[in-house]
Amino acid sequence: MTHLAEWRGGAWRRPVTATNDQSDVDIPPASSERLYSYDLAPTKKEGRRWGAYNVFTLWANDVHSLGNYAFAIGLFALGLNVWGILAAFVLASALLFLLLTMSGYMGHKAGVPFPVMSRIAFGTKGAQIPAAVRGIVAIAWFGIQTYLASSVLDALLIAMFPGLRSLEEQSVLGLSLLGWITFLALWAVQVLIVSYGMHVIRRYMAVAAPTTLITMLGLAVWMFARADFSISMSTDQPLTGGAMWLQILQGAALWVVIYGTFVLNFCDFTRSAKSRQSIVLGNLVGIPVNMLFFAGIVVLLSGAQFKINGQVITSPTDIVQTIPNTYLLALASLALIVLTIAVNLLANFVAPIYVLVNLFPKQLNFRRAGLVSAVIGLVILPWNLYDSPVVVNYFLAGLGALLGPLFGVIMADYWLIRKTRVNVPALYTEDSNGEYHYTRGYNPKAVWAFIPAAAIAVVLALVPAFSSVGGFSWFIGAILGAIIYAVIADRKPDARDVDGETIAVAAE
């Protein structure tokens, strides 16, 4: 038998090659092959490579996604003035900084990915519940984001080669031939990047982040100049008084909801963080500072466009397509594509990979799970999902509403019940006396706390009668989940705090 992992320097290590078959990885004593694999194992603290800049690049890319710009510009269209938009993002960034730092600390201490982290609260088998919810949402949005990026590439190719327009007149399964070509091209690029692991994703982020920031700043300055270096501070019918403040609060809450996925699986990245300080510094620059920079870009783009012709744009792509110089149009479009790929890798590709590896640790490794995830994201025909209000507004929004209660239960268990004490090796054992075995692998108290909180969050998010508070469904679900669990959970005064260094693998 060929062993791909060996004990060296106090950690389980394997050779890093492009053809590793991790199905034959050695399992440490007392660990289960159903729960332990190279990709699910804790990372050794020595050799972790994600510093403050790498954490910052997560947000430098993800915050500036096309979907986020569409959401933020929508606040201007709804009647918020410039100062109202800035206030919404100040409040949202403060909340996100707190939530993401709490989540990031968990990942740094335990060194495990999200499906394994979920075992602490939900049990070694029950962890499949939060992992599955997170994974399904991510796979659907992976396909949709790839489709949105391919639409930008479509527009660029037609601008440069008008003869390609004929390919848009023929369609297969709801997508034009040109759309298929560009979608599959970008799909393949992302699969290739992921196939080389987290260290290549980290390097891609490092390059994409400055490209994104420079491009969006350049676009905003160009629009500001077109508007004679002044902007409209609001639309013709701005919100005032209580309606304005309600929209500010709802805008801030919805911005946090957008990151409801990330606050759950931030540990997928911080498990490779060098220190807590790198998480704090990276979050500080990447969230409050970067989000205010983002808000400034939004204000300039929307205010300048409204001053020019009285119209509100829907996304930066509307402005990019008006660039008269073909060369500059190509550069701006390519930058948006680079950005969208970065967002997809971060928010929608890594999470389902770990979910699939957790489901099939003997059959799948990081590369294979990435391919499976990508194939699913293709066969669901995401362009049809995106064009269906029922799917986007009900199915995906309903799943998204479940993320708040999950976060509440997991955070309450870690911070309030266990007081941050985690027995990492016990996360990988199926021993009936194991700390995280609970009842046949499930923690019934976590499930009982999750179900009512989730039901209320979904109703608030989807039922029109509750539209006035629907934007706060994530928070309400998270708070309810945390409170219910804190009340009914078994206290853990004797919870053991054991690191995972004895079963750890080298961080990528």
NORWO-V292885 format. One record per helix or strand of 3 or more residues. SS is the DSSP state (H for helix, E for strand). FROM is the first residue (numbers start at 1). TO is the last residue. Records with the same first field share a line. If there is no record, write none. Layout:
SS: FROM-TO + FROM-TO
This chain:
E: 5-8 + 11-14
H: 22-24 + 52-62 + 66-77 + 82-110 + 114-117 + 119-122 + 127-160 + 162-169 + 177-195 + 198-226 + 241-258 + 260-265 + 267-270 + 276-309 + 316-320 + 326-359 + 366-379 + 382-386 + 389-417 + 424-428 + 444-462 + 464-470 + 473-488 + 501-503
